[in-house]
Amino acid sequence: MRRAQLTARTRKPFRPCSKGSGRAAGVVENLLQQDFQPPAPNRCWAGDITYIRTNAGWRYLAIWIDLFSRRVVGWKLDHRMDASLVIEALHRALGHRQVEPEQLILHTDQGSQYRATDYRDLLSKHEISCSMSAKGCCWDNAVVESFFSTLKLELDLDENREVLISPQQLQRDLAFWIEGYYNRERRHSTIGYISPID
């Protein structure tokens, strides 16, 4: 590899989480308890937000993943990271899925977006149960963390990228990768080496 001037692309090193103490306003119990194998589709979705650098500044990607199939059921990219970002991604997910809301658990971290009144009111209105990870513990939302790591690696979206793309190109790349590749073709060992749609 050295003679050919090739270098390996690696993931960032793993940093273990630290359990925090105390409970912020709006934080709820962890109903999931790292059980990432629900018995049927639309019983448990995990959500989170990541940030991506573009040539016009930071963009934030909110996603919802159905833990049964590992399918991304809703996502939204925006220049702001507020409650409206996760709410819009959730509206998209609810609009595309046949969901019995009273059987659905939404699992997230303790971010302010998920503790916001608008978000909690939406869940209450639809009778959706809310679950939150322990403070600072990435293992509690490992499926989404793994998704973001894979997305950034495969689309070369890490923070050290030399040439930054535009927000419009990022939107197109994400749509193609999530809807065209990840959901339809990418095989997962967790679900028997089939794609989320299969």
mmCIF file of the C-alpha atoms, coordinates in Angstrom:
data_MODEL
# 
_entry.id   MODEL 
# 
loop_
_atom_site.group_PDB 
_atom_site.id 
_atom_site.type_symbol 
_atom_site.label_atom_id 
_atom_site.label_alt_id 
_atom_site.label_comp_id 
_atom_site.label_asym_id 
_atom_site.label_entity_id 
_atom_site.label_seq_id 
_atom_site.pdbx_PDB_ins_code 
_atom_site.Cartn_x 
_atom_site.Cartn_y 
_atom_site.Cartn_z 
_atom_site.occupancy 
_atom_site.B_iso_or_equiv 
_atom_site.pdbx_formal_charge 
_atom_site.auth_seq_id 
_atom_site.auth_comp_id 
_atom_site.auth_asym_id 
_atom_site.auth_atom_id 
_atom_site.pdbx_PDB_model_num 
ATOM 1   C CA . MET A 1 1   ? 0.000   0.000   0.000  1.00 0.00 ? 1   MET A CA 1 
ATOM 2   C CA . ARG A 1 2   ? 2.872   2.339   0.833  1.00 0.00 ? 2   ARG A CA 1 
ATOM 3   C CA . ARG A 1 3   ? 4.462   1.887   -2.596 1.00 0.00 ? 3   ARG A CA 1 
ATOM 4   C CA . ALA A 1 4   ? 1.137   2.599   -4.296 1.00 0.00 ? 4   ALA A CA 1 
ATOM 5   C CA . GLN A 1 5   ? 0.608   5.598   -1.971 1.00 0.00 ? 5   GLN A CA 1 
ATOM 6   C CA . LEU A 1 6   ? -2.684  4.194   -0.687 1.00 0.00 ? 6   LEU A CA 1 
ATOM 7   C CA . THR A 1 7   ? -4.024  4.760   2.800  1.00 0.00 ? 7   THR A CA 1 
ATOM 8   C CA . ALA A 1 8   ? -6.782  2.919   4.602  1.00 0.00 ? 8   ALA A CA 1 
ATOM 9   C CA . ARG A 1 9   ? -9.937  4.766   5.589  1.00 0.00 ? 9   ARG A CA 1 
ATOM 10  C CA . THR A 1 10  ? -10.774 4.029   9.194  1.00 0.00 ? 10  THR A CA 1 
ATOM 11  C CA . ARG A 1 11  ? -13.529 4.955   11.581 1.00 0.00 ? 11  ARG A CA 1 
ATOM 12  C CA . LYS A 1 12  ? -12.946 7.270   14.521 1.00 0.00 ? 12  LYS A CA 1 
ATOM 13  C CA . PRO A 1 13  ? -11.849 5.472   17.686 1.00 0.00 ? 13  PRO A CA 1 
ATOM 14  C CA . PHE A 1 14  ? -14.631 4.420   20.028 1.00 0.00 ? 14  PHE A CA 1 
ATOM 15  C CA . ARG A 1 15  ? -14.986 6.447   23.217 1.00 0.00 ? 15  ARG A CA 1 
ATOM 16  C CA . PRO A 1 16  ? -16.902 4.739   26.022 1.00 0.00 ? 16  PRO A CA 1 
ATOM 17  C CA . CYS A 1 17  ? -19.762 6.628   27.579 1.00 0.00 ? 17  CYS A CA 1 
ATOM 18  C CA . SER A 1 18  ? -19.939 7.991   31.068 1.00 0.00 ? 18  SER A CA 1 
ATOM 19  C CA . LYS A 1 19  ? -23.088 7.806   33.119 1.00 0.00 ? 19  LYS A CA 1 
ATOM 20  C CA . GLY A 1 20  ? -24.152 11.219  34.322 1.00 0.00 ? 20  GLY A CA 1 
ATOM 21  C CA . SER A 1 21  ? -26.065 11.974  37.454 1.00 0.00 ? 21  SER A CA 1 
ATOM 22  C CA . GLY A 1 22  ? -29.227 13.950  37.908 1.00 0.00 ? 22  GLY A CA 1 
ATOM 23  C CA . ARG A 1 23  ? -32.192 14.272  35.592 1.00 0.00 ? 23  ARG A CA 1 
ATOM 24  C CA . ALA A 1 24  ? -32.986 17.256  33.377 1.00 0.00 ? 24  ALA A CA 1 
ATOM 25  C CA . ALA A 1 25  ? -36.531 18.528  32.853 1.00 0.00 ? 25  ALA A CA 1 
ATOM 26  C CA . GLY A 1 26  ? -38.454 16.476  30.298 1.00 0.00 ? 26  GLY A CA 1 
ATOM 27  C CA . VAL A 1 27  ? -36.278 13.373  30.639 1.00 0.00 ? 27  VAL A CA 1 
ATOM 28  C CA . VAL A 1 28  ? -38.205 10.092  30.736 1.00 0.00 ? 28  VAL A CA 1 
ATOM 29  C CA . GLU A 1 29  ? -37.406 6.506   31.655 1.00 0.00 ? 29  GLU A CA 1 
ATOM 30  C CA . ASN A 1 30  ? -35.348 4.238   29.379 1.00 0.00 ? 30  ASN A CA 1 
ATOM 31  C CA . LEU A 1 31  ? -38.029 1.768   28.258 1.00 0.00 ? 31  LEU A CA 1 
ATOM 32  C CA . LEU A 1 32  ? -35.783 0.138   25.680 1.00 0.00 ? 32  LEU A CA 1 
ATOM 33  C CA . GLN A 1 33  ? -32.937 -0.956  27.989 1.00 0.00 ? 33  GLN A CA 1 
ATOM 34  C CA . GLN A 1 34  ? -30.724 -1.772  24.961 1.00 0.00 ? 34  GLN A CA 1 
ATOM 35  C CA . ASP A 1 35  ? -33.209 -4.352  23.650 1.00 0.00 ? 35  ASP A CA 1 
ATOM 36  C CA . PHE A 1 36  ? -32.838 -3.611  19.930 1.00 0.00 ? 36  PHE A CA 1 
ATOM 37  C CA . GLN A 1 37  ? -34.962 -6.575  18.768 1.00 0.00 ? 37  GLN A CA 1 
ATOM 38  C CA . PRO A 1 38  ? -38.675 -5.608  18.858 1.00 0.00 ? 38  PRO A CA 1 
ATOM 39  C CA . PRO A 1 39  ? -41.104 -8.412  17.937 1.00 0.00 ? 39  PRO A CA 1 
ATOM 40  C CA . ALA A 1 40  ? -42.668 -6.652  14.922 1.00 0.00 ? 40  ALA A CA 1 
ATOM 41  C CA . PRO A 1 41  ? -42.322 -3.587  12.663 1.00 0.00 ? 41  PRO A CA 1 
ATOM 42  C CA . ASN A 1 42  ? -43.443 -0.188  13.954 1.00 0.00 ? 42  ASN A CA 1 
ATOM 43  C CA . ARG A 1 43  ? -43.099 -1.151  17.615 1.00 0.00 ? 43  ARG A CA 1 
ATOM 44  C CA . CYS A 1 44  ? -39.887 0.734   18.360 1.00 0.00 ? 44  CYS A CA 1 
ATOM 45  C CA . TRP A 1 45  ? -38.146 3.497   16.424 1.00 0.00 ? 45  TRP A CA 1 
ATOM 46  C CA . ALA A 1 46  ? -34.834 5.008   17.476 1.00 0.00 ? 46  ALA A CA 1 
ATOM 47  C CA . GLY A 1 47  ? -33.956 8.583   16.560 1.00 0.00 ? 47  GLY A CA 1 
ATOM 48  C CA . ASP A 1 48  ? -31.034 10.951  16.764 1.00 0.00 ? 48  ASP A CA 1 
ATOM 49  C CA . ILE A 1 49  ? -29.321 13.908  15.086 1.00 0.00 ? 49  ILE A CA 1 
ATOM 50  C CA . THR A 1 50  ? -25.867 14.225  13.581 1.00 0.00 ? 50  THR A CA 1 
ATOM 51  C CA . TYR A 1 51  ? -24.040 17.169  12.048 1.00 0.00 ? 51  TYR A CA 1 
ATOM 52  C CA . ILE A 1 52  ? -22.335 17.362  8.641  1.00 0.00 ? 52  ILE A CA 1 
ATOM 53  C CA . ARG A 1 53  ? -20.057 20.120  7.351  1.00 0.00 ? 53  ARG A CA 1 
ATOM 54  C CA . THR A 1 54  ? -20.883 21.633  3.941  1.00 0.00 ? 54  THR A CA 1 
ATOM 55  C CA . ASN A 1 55  ? -19.428 24.521  1.960  1.00 0.00 ? 55  ASN A CA 1 
ATOM 56  C CA . ALA A 1 56  ? -22.248 26.687  3.364  1.00 0.00 ? 56  ALA A CA 1 
ATOM 57  C CA . GLY A 1 57  ? -21.800 25.727  7.018  1.00 0.00 ? 57  GLY A CA 1 
ATOM 58  C CA . TRP A 1 58  ? -23.132 22.939  9.201  1.00 0.00 ? 58  TRP A CA 1 
ATOM 59  C CA . ARG A 1 59  ? -26.216 20.903  8.326  1.00 0.00 ? 59  ARG A CA 1 
ATOM 60  C CA . TYR A 1 60  ? -28.054 18.660  10.748 1.00 0.00 ? 60  TYR A CA 1 
ATOM 61  C CA . LEU A 1 61  ? -29.584 15.302  9.879  1.00 0.00 ? 61  LEU A CA 1 
ATOM 62  C CA . ALA A 1 62  ? -32.390 13.865  12.012 1.00 0.00 ? 62  ALA A CA 1 
ATOM 63  C CA . ILE A 1 63  ? -33.436 10.262  11.417 1.00 0.00 ? 63  ILE A CA 1 
ATOM 64  C CA . TRP A 1 64  ? -35.865 7.643   12.713 1.00 0.00 ? 64  TRP A CA 1 
ATOM 65  C CA . ILE A 1 65  ? -34.967 3.960   12.318 1.00 0.00 ? 65  ILE A CA 1 
ATOM 66  C CA . ASP A 1 66  ? -37.399 1.070   12.776 1.00 0.00 ? 66  ASP A CA 1 
ATOM 67  C CA . LEU A 1 67  ? -35.415 -1.267  15.028 1.00 0.00 ? 67  LEU A CA 1 
ATOM 68  C CA . PHE A 1 68  ? -37.228 -4.355  13.712 1.00 0.00 ? 68  PHE A CA 1 
ATOM 69  C CA . SER A 1 69  ? -36.004 -3.984  10.112 1.00 0.00 ? 69  SER A CA 1 
ATOM 70  C CA . ARG A 1 70  ? -33.258 -1.338  10.562 1.00 0.00 ? 70  ARG A CA 1 
ATOM 71  C CA . ARG A 1 71  ? -35.081 0.708   7.911  1.00 0.00 ? 71  ARG A CA 1 
ATOM 72  C CA . VAL A 1 72  ? -34.808 4.499   7.978  1.00 0.00 ? 72  VAL A CA 1 
ATOM 73  C CA . VAL A 1 73  ? -38.494 5.410   8.136  1.00 0.00 ? 73  VAL A CA 1 
ATOM 74  C CA . GLY A 1 74  ? -38.104 9.196   8.314  1.00 0.00 ? 74  GLY A CA 1 
ATOM 75  C CA . TRP A 1 75  ? -35.334 11.761  7.946  1.00 0.00 ? 75  TRP A CA 1 
ATOM 76  C CA . LYS A 1 76  ? -34.837 15.491  7.531  1.00 0.00 ? 76  LYS A CA 1 
ATOM 77  C CA . LEU A 1 77  ? -31.814 17.685  6.767  1.00 0.00 ? 77  LEU A CA 1 
ATOM 78  C CA . ASP A 1 78  ? -31.751 21.337  7.876  1.00 0.00 ? 78  ASP A CA 1 
ATOM 79  C CA . HIS A 1 79  ? -29.430 24.180  8.874  1.00 0.00 ? 79  HIS A CA 1 
ATOM 80  C CA . ARG A 1 80  ? -31.019 24.370  12.350 1.00 0.00 ? 80  ARG A CA 1 
ATOM 81  C CA . MET A 1 81  ? -30.918 21.750  15.066 1.00 0.00 ? 81  MET A CA 1 
ATOM 82  C CA . ASP A 1 82  ? -34.125 22.383  16.959 1.00 0.00 ? 82  ASP A CA 1 
ATOM 83  C CA . ALA A 1 83  ? -37.295 20.502  17.854 1.00 0.00 ? 83  ALA A CA 1 
ATOM 84  C CA . SER A 1 84  ? -38.874 21.280  14.462 1.00 0.00 ? 84  SER A CA 1 
ATOM 85  C CA . LEU A 1 85  ? -36.138 19.205  12.783 1.00 0.00 ? 85  LEU A CA 1 
ATOM 86  C CA . VAL A 1 86  ? -36.994 15.996  14.658 1.00 0.00 ? 86  VAL A CA 1 
ATOM 87  C CA . ILE A 1 87  ? -40.727 16.717  14.480 1.00 0.00 ? 87  ILE A CA 1 
ATOM 88  C CA . GLU A 1 88  ? -40.610 17.064  10.676 1.00 0.00 ? 88  GLU A CA 1 
ATOM 89  C CA . ALA A 1 89  ? -38.607 13.823  10.368 1.00 0.00 ? 89  ALA A CA 1 
ATOM 90  C CA . LEU A 1 90  ? -41.181 12.140  12.617 1.00 0.00 ? 90  LEU A CA 1 
ATOM 91  C CA . HIS A 1 91  ? -44.112 13.505  10.568 1.00 0.00 ? 91  HIS A CA 1 
ATOM 92  C CA . ARG A 1 92  ? -42.491 12.038  7.457  1.00 0.00 ? 92  ARG A CA 1 
ATOM 93  C CA . ALA A 1 93  ? -42.092 8.666   9.164  1.00 0.00 ? 93  ALA A CA 1 
ATOM 94  C CA . LEU A 1 94  ? -45.658 8.588   10.476 1.00 0.00 ? 94  LEU A CA 1 
ATOM 95  C CA . GLY A 1 95  ? -46.962 9.610   7.053  1.00 0.00 ? 95  GLY A CA 1 
ATOM 96  C CA . HIS A 1 96  ? -45.274 6.687   5.301  1.00 0.00 ? 96  HIS A CA 1 
ATOM 97  C CA . ARG A 1 97  ? -45.966 3.868   7.767  1.00 0.00 ? 97  ARG A CA 1 
ATOM 98  C CA . GLN A 1 98  ? -49.051 1.989   8.925  1.00 0.00 ? 98  GLN A CA 1 
ATOM 99  C CA . VAL A 1 99  ? -48.587 2.631   12.628 1.00 0.00 ? 99  VAL A CA 1 
ATOM 100 C CA . GLU A 1 100 ? -50.704 1.880   15.660 1.00 0.00 ? 100 GLU A CA 1 
ATOM 101 C CA . PRO A 1 101 ? -49.334 4.762   17.756 1.00 0.00 ? 101 PRO A CA 1 
ATOM 102 C CA . GLU A 1 102 ? -50.306 3.302   21.117 1.00 0.00 ? 102 GLU A CA 1 
ATOM 103 C CA . GLN A 1 103 ? -47.970 0.339   20.350 1.00 0.00 ? 103 GLN A CA 1 
ATOM 104 C CA . LEU A 1 104 ? -45.029 2.513   19.244 1.00 0.00 ? 104 LEU A CA 1 
ATOM 105 C CA . ILE A 1 105 ? -42.068 3.487   21.423 1.00 0.00 ? 105 ILE A CA 1 
ATOM 106 C CA . LEU A 1 106 ? -39.766 6.295   20.266 1.00 0.00 ? 106 LEU A CA 1 
ATOM 107 C CA . HIS A 1 107 ? -36.288 5.998   21.745 1.00 0.00 ? 107 HIS A CA 1 
ATOM 108 C CA . THR A 1 108 ? -33.823 8.916   21.718 1.00 0.00 ? 108 THR A CA 1 
ATOM 109 C CA . ASP A 1 109 ? -31.071 10.511  23.725 1.00 0.00 ? 109 ASP A CA 1 
ATOM 110 C CA . GLN A 1 110 ? -31.765 13.319  26.199 1.00 0.00 ? 110 GLN A CA 1 
ATOM 111 C CA . GLY A 1 111 ? -31.207 16.132  23.696 1.00 0.00 ? 111 GLY A CA 1 
ATOM 112 C CA . SER A 1 112 ? -33.173 19.338  24.147 1.00 0.00 ? 112 SER A CA 1 
ATOM 113 C CA . GLN A 1 113 ? -35.062 18.638  20.901 1.00 0.00 ? 113 GLN A CA 1 
ATOM 114 C CA . TYR A 1 114 ? -36.595 15.531  22.470 1.00 0.00 ? 114 TYR A CA 1 
ATOM 115 C CA . ARG A 1 115 ? -37.391 17.302  25.731 1.00 0.00 ? 115 ARG A CA 1 
ATOM 116 C CA . ALA A 1 116 ? -39.078 20.227  23.944 1.00 0.00 ? 116 ALA A CA 1 
ATOM 117 C CA . THR A 1 117 ? -42.741 20.876  24.658 1.00 0.00 ? 117 THR A CA 1 
ATOM 118 C CA . ASP A 1 118 ? -43.760 20.673  20.969 1.00 0.00 ? 118 ASP A CA 1 
ATOM 119 C CA . TYR A 1 119 ? -42.171 17.234  20.590 1.00 0.00 ? 119 TYR A CA 1 
ATOM 120 C CA . ARG A 1 120 ? -43.654 15.879  23.827 1.00 0.00 ? 120 ARG A CA 1 
ATOM 121 C CA . ASP A 1 121 ? -47.080 17.313  22.933 1.00 0.00 ? 121 ASP A CA 1 
ATOM 122 C CA . LEU A 1 122 ? -46.970 15.542  19.544 1.00 0.00 ? 122 LEU A CA 1 
ATOM 123 C CA . LEU A 1 123 ? -46.188 12.208  21.194 1.00 0.00 ? 123 LEU A CA 1 
ATOM 124 C CA . SER A 1 124 ? -48.946 12.763  23.761 1.00 0.00 ? 124 SER A CA 1 
ATOM 125 C CA . LYS A 1 125 ? -51.444 13.657  21.023 1.00 0.00 ? 125 LYS A CA 1 
ATOM 126 C CA . HIS A 1 126 ? -50.691 10.409  19.158 1.00 0.00 ? 126 HIS A CA 1 
ATOM 127 C CA . GLU A 1 127 ? -50.394 8.347   22.389 1.00 0.00 ? 127 GLU A CA 1 
ATOM 128 C CA . ILE A 1 128 ? -46.842 7.324   21.469 1.00 0.00 ? 128 ILE A CA 1 
ATOM 129 C CA . SER A 1 129 ? -44.589 6.166   24.310 1.00 0.00 ? 129 SER A CA 1 
ATOM 130 C CA . CYS A 1 130 ? -41.301 7.964   24.814 1.00 0.00 ? 130 CYS A CA 1 
ATOM 131 C CA . SER A 1 131 ? -38.017 6.392   25.936 1.00 0.00 ? 131 SER A CA 1 
ATOM 132 C CA . MET A 1 132 ? -34.647 8.076   26.540 1.00 0.00 ? 132 MET A CA 1 
ATOM 133 C CA . SER A 1 133 ? -31.090 6.836   26.865 1.00 0.00 ? 133 SER A CA 1 
ATOM 134 C CA . ALA A 1 134 ? -29.108 7.282   30.038 1.00 0.00 ? 134 ALA A CA 1 
ATOM 135 C CA . LYS A 1 135 ? -27.211 10.576  30.001 1.00 0.00 ? 135 LYS A CA 1 
ATOM 136 C CA . GLY A 1 136 ? -24.094 10.386  27.819 1.00 0.00 ? 136 GLY A CA 1 
ATOM 137 C CA . CYS A 1 137 ? -24.408 6.659   27.093 1.00 0.00 ? 137 CYS A CA 1 
ATOM 138 C CA . CYS A 1 138 ? -23.997 5.945   23.379 1.00 0.00 ? 138 CYS A CA 1 
ATOM 139 C CA . TRP A 1 139 ? -24.652 2.196   23.911 1.00 0.00 ? 139 TRP A CA 1 
ATOM 140 C CA . ASP A 1 140 ? -28.274 2.988   24.704 1.00 0.00 ? 140 ASP A CA 1 
ATOM 141 C CA . ASN A 1 141 ? -28.787 4.188   21.115 1.00 0.00 ? 141 ASN A CA 1 
ATOM 142 C CA . ALA A 1 142 ? -26.161 2.026   19.414 1.00 0.00 ? 142 ALA A CA 1 
ATOM 143 C CA . VAL A 1 143 ? -28.218 1.295   16.274 1.00 0.00 ? 143 VAL A CA 1 
ATOM 144 C CA . VAL A 1 144 ? -28.492 4.962   15.318 1.00 0.00 ? 144 VAL A CA 1 
ATOM 145 C CA . GLU A 1 145 ? -24.873 5.705   16.270 1.00 0.00 ? 145 GLU A CA 1 
ATOM 146 C CA . SER A 1 146 ? -23.787 2.815   14.029 1.00 0.00 ? 146 SER A CA 1 
ATOM 147 C CA . PHE A 1 147 ? -25.968 4.127   11.189 1.00 0.00 ? 147 PHE A CA 1 
ATOM 148 C CA . PHE A 1 148 ? -24.396 7.590   11.379 1.00 0.00 ? 148 PHE A CA 1 
ATOM 149 C CA . SER A 1 149 ? -20.895 6.111   11.472 1.00 0.00 ? 149 SER A CA 1 
ATOM 150 C CA . THR A 1 150 ? -21.601 3.987   8.380  1.00 0.00 ? 150 THR A CA 1 
ATOM 151 C CA . LEU A 1 151 ? -23.238 6.880   6.515  1.00 0.00 ? 151 LEU A CA 1 
ATOM 152 C CA . LYS A 1 152 ? -20.323 9.245   7.132  1.00 0.00 ? 152 LYS A CA 1 
ATOM 153 C CA . LEU A 1 153 ? -17.750 6.614   6.207  1.00 0.00 ? 153 LEU A CA 1 
ATOM 154 C CA . GLU A 1 154 ? -19.448 5.462   3.012  1.00 0.00 ? 154 GLU A CA 1 
ATOM 155 C CA . LEU A 1 155 ? -20.326 8.974   1.802  1.00 0.00 ? 155 LEU A CA 1 
ATOM 156 C CA . ASP A 1 156 ? -16.962 10.432  2.905  1.00 0.00 ? 156 ASP A CA 1 
ATOM 157 C CA . LEU A 1 157 ? -18.657 13.008  5.134  1.00 0.00 ? 157 LEU A CA 1 
ATOM 158 C CA . ASP A 1 158 ? -16.197 13.092  8.016  1.00 0.00 ? 158 ASP A CA 1 
ATOM 159 C CA . GLU A 1 159 ? -15.072 16.401  9.481  1.00 0.00 ? 159 GLU A CA 1 
ATOM 160 C CA . ASN A 1 160 ? -11.613 16.179  7.880  1.00 0.00 ? 160 ASN A CA 1 
ATOM 161 C CA . ARG A 1 161 ? -12.919 16.128  4.313  1.00 0.00 ? 161 ARG A CA 1 
ATOM 162 C CA . GLU A 1 162 ? -10.860 18.527  2.195  1.00 0.00 ? 162 GLU A CA 1 
ATOM 163 C CA . VAL A 1 163 ? -13.460 19.368  -0.467 1.00 0.00 ? 163 VAL A CA 1 
ATOM 164 C CA . LEU A 1 164 ? -16.843 20.283  1.005  1.00 0.00 ? 164 LEU A CA 1 
ATOM 165 C CA . ILE A 1 165 ? -20.042 19.757  -0.956 1.00 0.00 ? 165 ILE A CA 1 
ATOM 166 C CA . SER A 1 166 ? -23.013 22.095  -1.140 1.00 0.00 ? 166 SER A CA 1 
ATOM 167 C CA . PRO A 1 167 ? -26.120 21.557  1.006  1.00 0.00 ? 167 PRO A CA 1 
ATOM 168 C CA . GLN A 1 168 ? -28.066 20.771  -2.186 1.00 0.00 ? 168 GLN A CA 1 
ATOM 169 C CA . GLN A 1 169 ? -25.571 18.067  -3.186 1.00 0.00 ? 169 GLN A CA 1 
ATOM 170 C CA . LEU A 1 170 ? -25.644 16.691  0.358  1.00 0.00 ? 170 LEU A CA 1 
ATOM 171 C CA . GLN A 1 171 ? -29.460 16.470  0.191  1.00 0.00 ? 171 GLN A CA 1 
ATOM 172 C CA . ARG A 1 172 ? -29.234 14.555  -3.115 1.00 0.00 ? 172 ARG A CA 1 
ATOM 173 C CA . ASP A 1 173 ? -26.481 12.243  -1.836 1.00 0.00 ? 173 ASP A CA 1 
ATOM 174 C CA . LEU A 1 174 ? -28.421 11.457  1.340  1.00 0.00 ? 174 LEU A CA 1 
ATOM 175 C CA . ALA A 1 175 ? -31.638 10.748  -0.569 1.00 0.00 ? 175 ALA A CA 1 
ATOM 176 C CA . PHE A 1 176 ? -29.822 8.413   -2.949 1.00 0.00 ? 176 PHE A CA 1 
ATOM 177 C CA . TRP A 1 177 ? -27.871 6.643   -0.193 1.00 0.00 ? 177 TRP A CA 1 
ATOM 178 C CA . ILE A 1 178 ? -30.702 6.297   2.346  1.00 0.00 ? 178 ILE A CA 1 
ATOM 179 C CA . GLU A 1 179 ? -33.655 5.600   0.041  1.00 0.00 ? 179 GLU A CA 1 
ATOM 180 C CA . GLY A 1 180 ? -31.866 3.996   -2.901 1.00 0.00 ? 180 GLY A CA 1 
ATOM 181 C CA . TYR A 1 181 ? -29.088 2.027   -1.234 1.00 0.00 ? 181 TYR A CA 1 
ATOM 182 C CA . TYR A 1 182 ? -29.358 1.683   2.547  1.00 0.00 ? 182 TYR A CA 1 
ATOM 183 C CA . ASN A 1 183 ? -33.064 0.812   2.775  1.00 0.00 ? 183 ASN A CA 1 
ATOM 184 C CA . ARG A 1 184 ? -33.241 -1.230  -0.448 1.00 0.00 ? 184 ARG A CA 1 
ATOM 185 C CA . GLU A 1 185 ? -29.902 -2.967  -0.914 1.00 0.00 ? 185 GLU A CA 1 
ATOM 186 C CA . ARG A 1 186 ? -27.578 -2.800  2.092  1.00 0.00 ? 186 ARG A CA 1 
ATOM 187 C CA . ARG A 1 187 ? -27.540 -6.118  3.916  1.00 0.00 ? 187 ARG A CA 1 
ATOM 188 C CA . HIS A 1 188 ? -27.519 -6.301  7.722  1.00 0.00 ? 188 HIS A CA 1 
ATOM 189 C CA . SER A 1 189 ? -26.189 -9.185  9.767  1.00 0.00 ? 189 SER A CA 1 
ATOM 190 C CA . THR A 1 190 ? -28.695 -8.371  12.530 1.00 0.00 ? 190 THR A CA 1 
ATOM 191 C CA . ILE A 1 191 ? -31.655 -9.156  10.261 1.00 0.00 ? 191 ILE A CA 1 
ATOM 192 C CA . GLY A 1 192 ? -30.207 -12.245 8.566  1.00 0.00 ? 192 GLY A CA 1 
ATOM 193 C CA . TYR A 1 193 ? -28.159 -10.535 5.848  1.00 0.00 ? 193 TYR A CA 1 
ATOM 194 C CA . ILE A 1 194 ? -31.125 -9.081  4.008  1.00 0.00 ? 194 ILE A CA 1 
ATOM 195 C CA . SER A 1 195 ? -31.946 -5.453  3.282  1.00 0.00 ? 195 SER A CA 1 
ATOM 196 C CA . PRO A 1 196 ? -34.275 -3.437  5.540  1.00 0.00 ? 196 PRO A CA 1 
ATOM 197 C CA . ILE A 1 197 ? -37.034 -3.402  2.897  1.00 0.00 ? 197 ILE A CA 1 
ATOM 198 C CA . ASP A 1 198 ? -36.778 -7.163  2.384  1.00 0.00 ? 198 ASP A CA 1 
# 
